[in-house]
Amino acid sequence: MRLSLGREFVLFWSGQTVSLVGDRITVFVVPTLMIFALDASPFEVGVVSMAQYLGIPLLGPIAGVLVDRWNKRVTMLVCDLVRLAAIAAVPIAYWAGVLTTPLLFVCVALVSGATIFFNVGYLVAVPATVPQDRLVHAYSRLEGSRTVSEVAGPSIAAGLYHALGAAALLVDAATYLVSAACFTAMRPWGTATVHQGSVRSRLALGFRLNWADPVLRRVVVAAVTLNSGGPVFVTVLPVLAYQGLGVQVAAYGAAMSAAAVGAVLGALAAPRIGARLGLGRTMAWALLLHCLVGLGVLAAPALPPPVVIGVTIGCYGFFMSCINVCSAPIRQSRMPAENQGVMHAAFRTATWGVIPLAALAGGSAVTLLTPGLGVLDAARVVMAVGTLLAALSFLPALGIQPLLDRAERERVLNGSTA
């Protein structure tokens, strides 16, 4: 029997689905525009990739505190409008002949900052719009939308870039308008949950909550390890494809779209796998397999590069979907609603704060190694090192399921003796 998640979640889900497709367009078009229109180096690609996550260490902690004090629905609506303006500025600057790497960095950083505030509300929005017993199904649908966007997005982006060039980014800008309209159509929700306590005390509380809870602590350590190596792989991938393997834009877009089919399957399979193995165990093994399959890119150019990229990233995405579907319910189950904003913000700050450095390190390492190895081998070496580093995230995650099982036994025991 298909579960109904209600009108409010459907509006939220619809807005995010459209917006996610637009996001994939920008993720594809920005490095493509840099490499082909601005003749950017791997280092410059890494710098702009770093800007995508720069807001996390700078704004992450304060975002959680402020969003707890604000109306979350209105905050997310405003964030959509800010991101619309920042993305639209890129093609305008290109047409005016003033687009440079520093300006692109600023626009991407503005999107990053608005996304930080948006994502704090995002994680609160789901439990605010669906019952507790349907959270996994809600996250599965959102993860399904994310992965569907990864199927359609790159092919759409490649076609739009071929037809429109920099103007393809205006499509992403328009999707933020759709998302904002969906928030406007929703009934009021997400009012301020915290009115007291200093900003400093709430900041400290968020980090303390993540570290004090043994489950959250292991999730944090696993995520930090994953994000120390994973972004290296993602940042260098377009450099490997375009400059190392000579893949054309259309072929790369098709490969990335084909690859995302695996991520869609992961989103669909994750609830069943989690129910059978346990969310914690599923997350741990998904972390390991997500990383190890990334080594598949080393099969190119011995095998056709678009096929290698498609298959490798398809498996990569399958296990990433399993991680995402399992992680959020695990964390939310450990925290009351009034503290989820600061908990999520502190979590993102700690775990995503390493991503800018990893992205910059990936681009810098390829630039440094290219004179001696050539861009192809430099990219392959850097991606392999980043992948193996990320695979170490499996170790702290192994202990999550036993802790969840113990908590469930205690809950049942307390319920039976009440």
C-alpha positions in Angstrom: 0.0 0.0 0.0 1.4 3.4 -1.1 1.9 5.8 1.8 0.4 9.3 1.4 2.7 12.0 2.7 0.3 14.9 2.5 -0.2 18.1 0.5 2.5 20.1 2.3 5.2 17.5 1.7 4.1 17.2 -2.0 4.5 20.9 -2.5 7.9 20.9 -0.8 8.9 17.8 -2.8 7.7 19.3 -6.1 9.6 22.6 -5.6 12.8 20.7 -4.6 12.6 18.3 -7.6 12.4 21.2 -10.0 15.2 23.1 -8.2 17.4 20.0 -8.1 17.3 19.7 -11.9 18.4 23.3 -12.1 21.2 22.7 -9.7 22.6 19.9 -11.8 22.6 22.3 -14.8 24.8 24.7 -12.8 27.1 22.0 -11.5 27.6 20.8 -15.1 27.8 24.2 -16.8 30.1 26.1 -14.5 33.2 23.9 -14.9 32.4 23.4 -18.6 32.1 27.2 -19.1 35.4 27.7 -17.2 37.4 25.1 -19.2 36.1 26.0 -22.6 35.2 29.7 -22.4 37.6 31.0 -19.8 40.4 28.5 -20.5 40.7 27.8 -16.8 43.4 25.7 -15.2 42.7 22.7 -12.9 43.7 25.0 -10.0 41.1 27.6 -11.0 38.5 24.9 -11.4 39.4 23.8 -7.9 39.1 27.3 -6.5 35.6 27.8 -7.9 34.7 24.3 -6.7 35.9 25.3 -3.2 33.5 28.3 -3.4 30.5 25.9 -3.6 31.2 24.9 0.0 32.9 28.0 1.4 29.8 29.1 3.3 29.9 25.9 5.4 32.8 26.7 7.7 32.1 30.5 7.6 28.3 30.5 8.1 27.3 27.0 9.1 27.3 27.4 12.9 25.5 30.8 13.0 23.0 29.6 10.4 21.7 26.9 12.7 21.3 29.4 15.5 19.5 32.0 13.4 17.3 29.7 11.5 16.0 28.3 14.8 15.0 31.9 15.6 13.4 32.6 12.3 10.4 31.3 10.4 11.9 28.5 8.4 9.5 28.5 5.5 10.1 32.2 4.8 13.8 31.8 5.3 14.0 29.1 2.6 11.9 31.2 0.3 14.3 34.2 0.6 17.3 31.9 0.1 15.8 30.7 -3.2 15.5 34.3 -4.4 19.1 35.1 -3.4 20.3 32.1 -5.3 18.2 33.1 -8.3 20.0 36.5 -8.4 23.5 35.1 -8.0 23.1 32.5 -10.7 21.5 34.9 -13.2 24.5 37.3 -12.7 26.9 34.8 -14.3 25.5 34.9 -17.9 24.8 38.6 -17.6 28.5 39.1 -16.7 29.5 36.8 -19.6 27.5 38.8 -22.1 29.0 42.0 -20.8 32.5 40.7 -21.3 33.4 41.0 -17.6 33.1 37.3 -16.4 36.3 36.2 -14.7 37.3 33.4 -12.3 37.2 35.8 -9.3 33.7 37.0 -10.3 32.5 33.5 -10.8 34.0 32.6 -7.4 31.9 35.4 -5.8 28.6 34.3 -7.5 29.2 30.7 -6.5 30.1 31.7 -3.0 26.8 33.7 -2.6 24.9 30.6 -3.7 26.8 28.6 -1.2 26.0 31.0 1.6 22.3 31.0 0.8 22.3 27.2 0.5 23.7 26.9 4.0 20.7 28.7 5.5 18.3 26.8 3.1 19.7 23.4 4.1 19.2 24.0 7.8 15.5 24.6 7.1 15.4 21.7 4.7 16.3 19.2 7.3 13.7 20.6 9.6 11.1 20.9 6.9 10.7 17.1 6.4 9.8 16.2 9.9 7.6 19.3 10.0 5.5 18.1 7.1 5.4 14.3 7.5 4.7 12.0 10.5 7.7 10.4 12.2 6.9 6.9 11.0 7.1 8.1 7.4 10.4 9.9 7.5 12.4 7.2 5.7 9.8 7.1 2.9 9.9 10.9 2.6 13.7 11.0 2.4 13.6 8.2 -0.1 11.4 10.3 -2.3 13.6 13.3 -1.9 16.6 11.2 -2.6 14.8 9.8 -5.6 14.2 13.3 -6.9 17.9 14.2 -6.4 19.0 11.1 -8.3 16.4 11.6 -11.1 17.8 15.1 -11.4 21.2 13.6 -11.8 19.8 11.4 -14.6 18.1 14.2 -16.5 20.3 17.1 -15.4 23.6 16.5 -17.2 22.0 15.6 -20.6 19.7 18.7 -20.3 22.7 20.8 -19.3 24.9 19.5 -22.2 22.1 20.3 -24.6 21.4 23.7 -23.1 25.1 24.6 -23.1 25.4 23.5 -26.7 22.4 25.6 -27.7 22.6 28.6 -25.3 26.1 28.7 -23.9 26.2 30.7 -20.6 22.5 31.4 -20.9 21.9 27.8 -19.8 22.3 29.1 -16.3 19.1 31.1 -16.6 17.2 27.8 -16.5 18.6 27.1 -13.1 17.7 30.6 -12.0 14.1 30.0 -13.1 13.9 26.8 -11.1 14.6 28.7 -7.9 11.5 30.8 -8.7 9.4 27.6 -9.0 10.7 26.5 -5.6 9.9 29.8 -4.0 6.4 29.6 -5.5 5.9 26.2 -3.8 6.9 27.6 -0.5 4.4 30.4 -0.9 1.6 28.0 -1.6 2.3 25.9 1.5 0.4 26.5 4.7 2.4 28.2 7.5 4.9 25.9 9.2 8.4 26.2 10.6 7.8 29.0 13.1 10.7 29.9 15.4 11.5 27.0 17.8 14.0 28.8 20.1 13.6 32.3 21.5 16.0 32.3 24.4 19.7 31.6 24.9 22.6 33.6 23.5 24.0 32.9 20.0 27.2 31.7 21.6 25.5 29.2 23.9 23.4 27.8 21.0 26.5 27.5 18.8 28.3 25.6 21.5 25.2 23.4 22.1 25.1 22.3 18.5 28.6 21.0 18.5 28.2 19.5 22.0 25.1 17.6 21.0 26.9 16.0 18.0 29.9 15.0 20.0 28.1 13.9 23.2 25.8 11.4 21.5 27.8 8.2 20.6 25.8 7.6 17.4 26.1 11.2 16.2 29.8 11.2 17.1 30.5 8.2 14.8 28.4 9.7 12.0 30.4 12.9 12.3 33.7 11.2 12.2 32.6 9.0 9.2 31.3 12.0 7.3 34.4 14.1 7.9 36.6 11.3 6.6 34.4 10.8 3.6 34.4 14.5 2.8 38.2 14.7 3.1 38.6 12.5 0.0 35.4 12.4 -1.9 35.4 16.1 -3.1 38.9 15.5 -4.6 37.3 12.9 -6.9 34.4 15.0 -7.8 36.4 18.2 -8.5 39.0 16.4 -10.7 36.5 14.4 -12.7 35.6 17.1 -15.3 39.4 17.8 -15.7 40.0 14.1 -16.2 37.2 13.8 -18.7 37.7 17.0 -20.8 41.5 17.6 -20.6 42.8 14.1 -19.8 40.6 11.9 -21.9 39.3 14.3 -24.5 35.7 13.5 -23.8 33.3 15.9 -25.6 30.7 17.9 -23.7 27.7 15.9 -25.1 29.4 12.6 -24.4 30.2 13.6 -20.9 26.7 14.8 -20.3 25.3 11.5 -21.6 27.7 9.5 -19.4 26.7 11.4 -16.3 23.0 11.0 -17.0 23.4 7.3 -17.6 25.5 7.1 -14.4 22.7 8.6 -12.3 20.4 5.7 -13.1 22.4 3.9 -10.4 21.7 6.6 -8.0 18.0 6.4 -8.7 18.1 2.6 -8.0 19.9 3.3 -4.8 17.3 5.7 -3.6 14.6 3.1 -4.3 16.5 0.2 -2.7 17.8 2.0 0.4 14.6 1.7 2.5 14.3 -2.0 1.9 18.0 -2.6 2.5 17.9 -0.5 5.6 14.9 -2.4 6.9 16.7 -5.7 6.4 20.2 -4.8 7.6 19.5 -1.9 9.8 20.1 1.8 8.9 23.5 1.9 10.6 24.9 -1.2 9.0 23.6 -0.2 5.6 25.2 3.2 5.9 28.6 1.7 6.9 28.8 -0.7 4.0 27.5 1.9 1.6 30.3 4.2 2.6 32.9 1.6 1.9 31.5 0.5 -1.5 30.7 4.1 -2.5 34.4 4.9 -2.3 35.9 1.8 -3.7 33.9 1.8 -6.9 35.3 5.2 -7.7 38.6 3.4 -8.6 36.7 2.2 -11.7 37.7 5.4 -13.5 41.2 4.0 -13.7 39.9 1.7 -16.4 40.0 4.6 -18.9 41.4 5.1 -21.4 42.0 1.3 -21.8 38.2 1.1 -22.1 35.9 3.7 -23.7 36.0 6.8 -21.4 32.3 7.7 -21.5 31.3 4.1 -20.7 33.8 3.9 -17.8 32.6 7.2 -16.4 29.0 6.2 -16.8 29.3 2.8 -15.1 31.7 4.0 -12.3 29.6 7.0 -11.3 26.5 5.0 -11.6 27.8 2.6 -8.9 29.2 5.6 -7.0 25.8 7.2 -7.0 23.9 4.0 -6.0 25.8 3.8 -2.7 25.7 7.6 -2.1 21.9 7.4 -2.2 22.0 4.6 0.4 24.2 6.8 2.6 21.9 9.8 2.3 18.7 7.9 2.9 20.0 6.3 6.0 22.0 9.2 7.5 19.3 11.8 8.1 16.8 9.5 9.9 19.6 8.2 12.1 20.6 11.7 13.2 17.0 12.9 13.6 16.1 10.0 15.8 18.7 11.1 18.3 17.5 14.6 18.8 14.3 16.4 19.9 12.8 18.9 17.4 13.8 22.0 19.4 17.5 21.2 19.0 17.5 19.8 15.5 18.4 23.1 13.8 21.6 23.7 15.7 22.4 20.0 15.6 22.1 19.9 11.8 24.0 23.1 11.4 26.9 22.0 13.6 26.9 18.7 11.8 27.1 20.3 8.4 29.8 22.7 9.6 32.0 19.9 11.0 31.5 17.5 8.1 31.2 19.8 5.1 33.7 22.3 6.4 36.5 20.1 5.0 35.0 20.0 1.5 36.4 23.4 0.3 39.9 22.4 1.4 39.5 19.0 -0.3 38.3 20.5 -3.5 41.1 23.1 -3.6 43.6 20.3 -2.7 42.4 18.2 -5.6 42.7 21.0 -8.2 46.1 22.1 -6.8 47.5 18.6 -6.8 46.6 18.0 -10.4 48.2 21.4 -11.4 51.4 20.5 -9.5 51.7 16.9 -10.9 50.8 17.7 -14.5 54.2 19.0 -15.6 55.8 15.7 -14.6 53.0 13.2 -15.3 50.7 14.9 -17.8 47.2 15.9 -17.0 45.7 12.4 -17.5 48.0 10.5 -15.1 48.0 13.4 -12.7 44.2 13.4 -12.5 44.2 9.6 -12.2 46.7 9.6 -9.3 44.9 12.4 -7.4 41.5 10.8 -7.8 42.8 7.4 -6.6 44.4 8.9 -3.5 41.2 10.9 -2.7 39.0 7.8 -3.1 41.2 5.6 -0.8 41.2 8.3 1.9 37.4 8.5 1.8 37.1 4.8 2.1 38.4 5.0 5.7 35.0 6.4 6.6 33.8 2.8 6.8 35.7 2.2 10.1 33.9 4.6 12.5 30.6 3.8 10.8 30.8 0.1 11.7 29.9 0.9 15.3 26.7 2.7 14.6 24.3 -0.3 14.2 25.3 -1.9 17.6 24.5 1.4 19.3 21.2 1.7 17.5 20.3 -1.9 18.4 21.1 -1.3 22.1 19.0 1.9 22.1 16.1 -0.1 20.6 16.4 -2.9 23.2 16.4 -0.3 26.0 13.3 1.4 24.5 11.4 -1.9 24.3 12.5 -2.9 27.8 11.4 0.4 29.3 8.1 0.2 27.4 7.4 -3.3 28.7 8.2 -2.3 32.3 6.3 1.0 32.3 
